[in-house]
Amino acid sequence: MTLRAGEAAAGDRPVILTCGDPSGVGPELAVRASQALGARLPFVWLGDPAHLPRGAAVREIETPDQAMTHAGAALCVLPHPFPAAAVPGQPDPANAQSVIDVIARGVDLVSRGAGLALTTAPINKKVLKDGAGFAFPGHTEYLAHLAGGARVVMLLASDRVDPPCRVVPATIHIALREVFDAYTPALLREVVRLTAEGLRRDFGLENPRLAVAGLNPHAGEGGAMGREEIDWIADVVAGLRAEGLAVTGPLPPDTMFHPAARARYDAAICAYHDQALIPIKTLDFDGGVNVTLGLPFVRTSPDHGTAYDIAGTGKASPHSLIAALTMAAKMGAARL
């Protein structure tokens, strides 16, 4: 999914970029992404202009469509005032509710057709919980709530490696000890179906090939290291193949991610968070993109956190945000 010059400017709608935690690296990376992308990929930053780096070229706009004219010379900003200043590396709970409100406003804009797609800068869930009672495990779950309880999956993708790496954790933000209860036949079926539909709709893959990872080491090694693969995972995979889906597995997780293995599938379905995220962050730490499949709108995010420890220092890499904006524009155009 490589974006060529001019390809992102679909119609008259820009990508909407929410500010995330203003004390993290989000504001400075938005400026650097705007400088790198210029008019080639119009996007609007939704947040408080006072939180952007001093001296940054900024143009405040009133409606998202104005970014289609003004993008390139400056970062186009749709102002959303916050109650407190933003000190890099020092999150302020006083800003928590505004961070949440910006996410909701971004969803509203893309849902009404004012934006082509949504890209979200990183948030800190604990800060939002402490400051505003945020009750969701993460961005993905909150976006699903805003979309009326949509059933979604989190896909992490990098097109900068060859072959591309795409991974889906079936269980996400739960303790490892809880995975064996949470990972069920019904969940695996749902995740595979949602992933297949999302890859068809947003990635242009007519018959996506999915590889299901085993839950246990060596995919259980014939029951010697666990029986989930024998007792139900293989049966679920067989049933999904009978539906016409191109699914293989369960496969040994430790041999699924070298280039020759990745060439045989379009996305890996993993049992739990780290099984999915370790390989993609190892292969492309700076350029991975978080995609939420199953929403009625396109949503991407850089595959990193707030990075308070380097916020404001200029050390943070903009590559993941640039990749997230690029992928959002491409996916949004595919839905037109």
N, C-alpha and C positions, 0 to 999 in steps of 0.2 A: 504494500500500500504506500507507494511513493508519490508525493505531491509534486507536480510540475508547476511552473510559473503560471499563475492565473487560474489554476484548476480549482482552488478553494473558493473563489468568489462566486458562489452559486446564488443566482438571483440577486436580491438586494438585502440579504441578511448576513450579519456577521456571527461569529462564534461568541458566546457569552462566557467570560472568565470571571468566576467569583473570587473574591480576595483571599478567602481562607483566614487563618490566624494572622492578623497584621503585624504581630511581633515575631513571626517566623520569616522564612525566606521568600514567601509569596510575593510581596510588593516589589522587591528588587528584581526577582526573576521575571515578573510581568514586564518591567521596563526593558530588560535585556532581550526578552522574547520579541517585543515590539520592534526593537532596533534590528534584530536578526531577520525578522519576517517582512517588515515594511508593509508596503501596499499589497504584497503577494498574498497575504492571508489576513484579511481584516478581522479584528476581534475587539471586543469591548471589555474593559476591566470594570467590574462592579465593586465599588468600595469607597472608602474615604480618601479623597486626594491628599489630605494632610499626612497620610500614612506612607506615601510614596517617598523614595529617596530625594533628598534635597537637590534641586537643580535638574531633576528629570524633566524631559520635554513631555508636557501633558496637555491634552486638549479636552476640556469638559464638554460633554454633549448632552442633549436633552432626550434624544431617542436613539435606539441602537442603529437604525438605518443610516444615521449620519456618519457612522464609522466607515461606511462604504466609500464615502467621499474624502474623509480626512485621514484615514489610516496611512501610515508611512512616515509622515513628518513628526508625529508625536504619538504617545500612548493615548488612545481614546478612552475616556473615563466617564461612566455613568455614575454620578456622585450618590453615595449612600452614607450620610453622616454617622459617626460613632461618638459615644459619650466621652471617651478618653483617648489620650495620645497613645501612640504605639512605640514602645522602646524595644529595639531589636534584642531578642534573647530574653526579654522579661514579659511574659504574657500577663495581661491584666484581665481578671475575671469580669471587670466592669464592661468589657467589650464583648463578652460571651454572647449575650442575646442578639447583638447586632450581627455577629458572625453567622448565627443561625438564621436571622432574618434575611441576610444577603443570599444564602443558599435558597431559601424559599422564594425570594424575588427572582433569582435566576431561573428557577424551575417555572415560575409563572411566565416569564418572558419567552422562554422557548416553547412552552405549552401553548401560548397564544400566537406563536408564529413570528414573534419579533426577533428571535434569534435562530440561527441555523442549527446550533447544537450547544451543549453545555460542557464546559471544562471547569473543574473545581480545583482550586489551590488547597494545599493541605490544612487540616484542622487538627487540634489537640482535643481528644474526647474528654480527658480529665478536666481540662480548663473549662470546657463547655458545661460539663456536669457540675463542677464546683460553682461556676458563675451563673448558670441559668437552668440547672436541673435537667440538662440534656439526657434523655433516657434511652438513647440508641447506641448500639455497640460501635457504630461508625457511619461514615458518609453513605455507604451503599444502602444500609438499612433505613436511614432517614429519607433518602431519595425514593425508596420503594414506598415508604409511608406517604410521602407527598404525592405519589402517583396513584394513590388509592389502594395501597396494599398490593401492588404488583409483585408477582413472583419473579425474582431476578437471580442472576448469577454474576459473580465477579470474575472477569477474565483479565489476565495480565498478558500483555503482548509486546513483543519487540520485532520490528521488521528490519532492524539494523544488523541482525545476525542472519546468516545463511546456512541452512533454511531458517525461516522465521520461527520464533519460539512463542507459543501461545499456551497458557496454562489456566485451568479453572479449578480452584479449591471447592470441593463439594460442601465441606464445613469450613467456616471462616474464623470468626473471632470468638473461639471457645477454648477452654483449657484442653490440653492433649488428653487428659484422663477422661474427658467427656466424649471424645470422638467416637469410641466404640458403641456408645448408646445413640449418638446423634446420626451416625452414618448408617442409613437404612436402605433397603431395596427401593422404597418409594422415593426417597431423596435422590438416589442415584438415577432412577428413571427420569425424574423431573429435571435434574441438572443436565443430563445428556440431551433431552428433548429441547430445553431452552437454549442450550449452547448451539445445537444444530440449527435451530431457527434463527438465532442471532447471527451466526456466521453466514447463513444464506442471505439474510436481509441486509446486513450492514457491511459484510466483507466480500460479497459477490461470489461466494463459494456455492455452486449449485448443489453439490452433494458432499458436504464436508466430512472428512475422515477424522474420527475421534478415537483416541486410545485411552482406555481406562487403566489407571495404575492400580496395582495391588495395594491392599491395606498393610500387609505384613512384609517383613524383609523377604526378598526373593519371591514375592507374591505367594508367600506361605510355604513354598517348596514342598508341594504335595501334601500339605497338612502338617509337616514337621514343625513349622513356625507359626501356626495359626490356621484356622479352618474357614475364615470368612470367604476367602476366594472360592473354596469348594462348596461351602454351604449355600451361598447365595449370589456372590458377585458374578460368577460365570453364568449362572442362570439368567440374571438380569441382562447381561450383555447379549446372550443368545436371544432373549425375547425382543430386545431392541433391534437386533439384526433382522428378526422376523418382521418387524414393522417397516423395514426398508432402509434403516439407518446404517451408515457405514461405520460400524463400531468394532473395535478389537479389544482384547484383554480378557482377564486381568493380566497386566504385564509387570515384570519386576521393576520397581521404581528406580533402582540404581542404574539401570542400563537404558532408560528411556530418552535421555536428553543429549546424547552425543549426536553430531550432525547426521550420520547415516540413519539413526533411529528417528530423528525429527522429520526427515524427508518422507517418512512413511505415513505421517498423519498431519492434520491441520491444527489440532488442539489436543492437549492432554487433560484428561479429567482426573484430578488428584483427590485423595481422601481428606486431606487436611491442609491447613494454612501453609506450614513450612515445607511440606512435600512439594507444593506448587511454587512457592516464592523463592526458595533457595536456588533452584536452577536458573530462573530468569534473572534474578539479581546477580548471580555469578556471571552469566553470559553477557548481560548488558546492564550494569548497575546504573549508569547515567541516562539510559534512553528508554527504559521500560515504561509502558503506559497501562494504567488501570482503566478498564472498560466495564461498564455495567450493562449487561445484556438483559433484555426483558422489559425495559422501560418504554413508555410511549414516545420518548424523545432520546436523542443520542447524548450520552454522558461519558466523558473521559476525565482522567486525572493523572498528573505525574505520579510515578511510582516511588515516591519518597515522602518523608514527613516534614514537619515544620522546621527541623534542623536549627533549633534555637542556638546551638553552640557556635554556629558560624553565621547566624543572621546578622546582616549589616556589615559583614567583613569583605564582601565581594568574592568570597571563595566558592559559593554555591554554583553548581553547573546548571545552565538553563536547558540542557539538551532534553531532559525528560519532559519539561513543560512544552518546549517547542514540538516534540514528538506528539504530545497529547493534543495540542491545538491542531496540528496537522492531521492527525487521525480523526479528530472530531469533525473537521471540515470535510474530509473525504467521506466519512460515514454519513454525515448530514446530507451531503450531495447525493449519496446513493439512495436516500429515502425520498427524494423529490420526485 
